[in-house]
Amino acid sequence: METRAHRIEWRDLAVACALACVLTLAWAARDWSALSALALPDTDDGMRLQQIRDWLGGQAFGDLMQYRLGPDGLIMHWSRIPDLVPAAIIALLTPLIGAHDAELTAVILWPAMLFAGALMLIGGIARALETQPAVAQVIAALAYPATTLFLPGRIDHHGLQILLLLIVALMLVRPMSWRSAATAGLATAVSLAIGMETAPLLAAAAAVLVLQWIAGARGAQARLGAWSVTLTLGFAAGAALLRTNGWTYPSCDGFTETLWRAAQGAAIVPLLLALIGFIVPDSRSRAACAILGGLAALAFVHLTAPICLSPYAGLDSMLNDIWLSNVAEAQPLFETDLTTAIGYAGIMVAGIGTSAWFARRDARWLSLLALQIASLALACIQLRGAYAGAILAAPALAALVAAARRRGTLRLILAWFASAGIAYPAMATALTSRPVSEPVREAPNGCSLDGAIDALRDLPPSRILAPVDLSARALPATEHRFLAGPYHRNEAGNRALYRILTSKPLAGRAQFAALDISYLAYCEGSFGEVDARADRDSLLALLRHDAPPQWLQPVSPPGAPLIILAVKQPE
């Protein structure tokens, strides 16, 4: 016989699936022209699709080298975990409907599945906090900018990381249970094996568990122990099953040996604390043990994996100034323009204020509030923290709507307005007369994407020197190799691009030959980020004046949006 709890879960799932289906269909219809051509929303989505194609085409599971990017190929810092489901969909459907339609189905279905899962978890969080789950799910479905991670075509790992974070959040707000803690520990391990983007938020969740253990909350010790055990075992399993050819890469930007060593060592601390709890019952002694354990974990990471304390510290200073400083989602919140700041952080700030209000009367909201504040802190360093903050705001804003409903129509309307994430970009645009800019991987290069890729497809397979962002867009859409790309590990390729542009023509020609580059492709607005570093007699200056050296022969017709120059080989 079906229990009441099961009926509730099915109800949450039904609402989540309905919302995900309706919005996915609407978004797919709106973007069908690009989507049907597999021109995916973000450069990472296209590169993820290419990584899946390479794997299904015979590249080894542990081989994450992108052989058509960079001077000698590029070992991506990604994980195979986000590839599993879309690859399975493509492999199953290709014999039935063909490769293109199978890929199209996968890039629509996988984000929709993640979206439905995230909405179901939001319903569970709201229910645990005794507010209306369906209202919270509707608010989460409108929680811009988090919703942009679930658009059709968004097959990169960020949506999956949000879902895993919500599993951890659900554990924090539910009654103490070692089973939910064990699930959350595994979700934490999987999320860190995928990438470091949500690591600060997961660390905040761990801090909540430790604080509850210090306070001696009922069941806190079992929960901390279960979370620590599955976290430790998850890391061990990841080291055994998910090693790639980049395992020994000296970085902490993905699931490398360096990250695993730091995470595995740090994960032992909460496990030891849970064991110590059997012999140390008083809060003051537990607090002292937690502080010592935290300092020991920090010292261990500093000694064995110091790069994990500053993952981008090793990035070349020139690339940091020219490229990374132009990546909008990597900018601090208070350094973005006011329109973007309001559009991205509006619902997050509203959610924090509302959670803090309810936490004054009900301590159960404190755990969720901790994650929301951590999201804001992360956004103050990198704007991408706003994604998690937006969707985590939904339960509190649902409670706000419920409270306003009892106080009249006007307050209800205002509560819904404050809870609608999509309202904040519109409000910001109205206030500043500027549209909210979408965070992208680099500064715009001025190229018309469709026309540029069509022009590149007409060329024989070659290595092409092109703008950073265009290279990543064109790689999965053509058979060409590209030198540059919007990935911090491609330091050699990106440095070569900017070095060639700022060098004198004769030196530039030698570099073209050394790197086996056959074509230079760019648009009139390309390479603006490096103008300040280019002298008047540099190659870039000649290109700006439409006077390329004789060894660069025009291939594209006059007036074409994409300018293509063929490298004339020395006689």
HELIX and SHEET records of a PDB file:
HELIX    1   1 ARG A    4  ARG A   30  1                                  27    
HELIX    2   2 TRP A   32  SER A   36  1                                   5    
HELIX    3   3 THR A   43  LEU A   56  1                                  14    
HELIX    4   4 ILE A   81  ASP A   83  5                                   3    
HELIX    5   5 LEU A   84  ILE A   97  1                                  14    
HELIX    6   6 ALA A   99  ALA A  128  1                                  30    
HELIX    7   7 PRO A  133  ALA A  141  1                                   9    
HELIX    8   8 ALA A  146  PHE A  150  5                                   5    
HELIX    9   9 HIS A  158  VAL A  173  1                                  16    
HELIX   10  10 TRP A  178  ILE A  194  1                                  17    
HELIX   11  11 ALA A  199  ALA A  215  1                                  17    
HELIX   12  12 ALA A  220  LEU A  241  1                                  22    
HELIX   13  13 GLU A  257  ILE A  276  1                                  20    
HELIX   14  14 SER A  283  THR A  304  1                                  22    
HELIX   15  15 PRO A  306  LEU A  309  5                                   4    
HELIX   16  16 SER A  317  ILE A  322  1                                   6    
HELIX   17  17 LEU A  324  ASN A  326  5                                   3    
HELIX   18  18 ALA A  328  ALA A  330  5                                   3    
HELIX   19  19 LEU A  333  GLU A  335  5                                   3    
HELIX   20  20 LEU A  338  ALA A  359  1                                  22    
HELIX   21  21 TRP A  365  ILE A  381  1                                  17    
HELIX   22  22 GLY A  385  LEU A  392  1                                   8    
HELIX   23  23 ALA A  394  ARG A  405  1                                  12    
HELIX   24  24 THR A  409  SER A  419  1                                  11    
HELIX   25  25 ALA A  423  THR A  432  1                                  10    
HELIX   26  26 LEU A  449  ARG A  457  1                                   9    
HELIX   27  27 VAL A  468  ALA A  474  1                                   7    
HELIX   28  28 LEU A  475  ALA A  477  5                                   3    
HELIX   29  29 GLU A  491  THR A  502  1                                  12    
HELIX   30  30 PRO A  505  ALA A  514  1                                  10    
HELIX   31  31 GLY A  528  ARG A  533  5                                   6    
HELIX   32  32 LEU A  539  ARG A  544  1                                   6    
SHEET    1   A 2 MET A  65  GLN A  66  0                                        
SHEET    2   A 2 LEU A  74  ILE A  75 -1                                        
SHEET    1   B 5 ARG A 481  PHE A 482  0                                        
SHEET    2   B 5 ARG A 463  LEU A 465  1                                        
SHEET    3   B 5 TYR A 519  TYR A 522  1                                        
SHEET    4   B 5 ILE A 563  VAL A 567 -1                                        
SHEET    5   B 5 LEU A 552  PRO A 554 -1                                        
END                                                                             
